[in-house]
């Protein structure tokens, strides 16, 4: 069965430090991958997406993610975080034109 | 171009009442998804609809919950005889038909059952 796993439920990090949020997906011939961010009491906003082509995908707010087919991973990274990046981040996958599968979320807490 | 519109944003119902949550997808979007988010939990898939069709309802509770996406008008998630455990944020998302597109989310409806 298709699934998305986010390995860390919470990630604390100091401001201006780098961060990586981990995501693994179940393998499929056809898969599209996404990262979303959710601020408190808000809906989800798309950060970036991998559809095909280059395995390094750049998104908004300085985030990027790398698609690794052999490891079935799609980790999200940012070289230097800001207080304003404090939010919950969701990895999602869409298989074979079907519904979107979401991970359980990672709460990023950026400390001053 | 308006985004996904959900209303109401907040809904309070007494136990046993009915809750109706509405979702208007983005213009041109024919696919609608409903998700439930409980405090400190992730997004749980409920149902996936196209116009006039339920594609996948594997996440819907067997009783009291139903969803529709009529030819005209918004998608409706209906919860009959609500219980306290139904209190949650309910998010709607929409997308176009192509698989290589993202889902766009509404701001959610926060249901509180008292």
Interface residues (C-beta under 8 A of the other chain):
Chain A: X6 X30 X32 X34 X36 X41 X42 X43 X44 X45 X46 X49 X51 X52 X90 X92 X94 X96 X97 X98 X99 X100 X101 X102 X103 X104 X105
Chain B: X4 X33 X35 X41 X42 X43 X45 X48 X55 X56 X91 X93 X97 X98 X99 X100 X102 X103 X104 X105 X106 X107 X108 X110
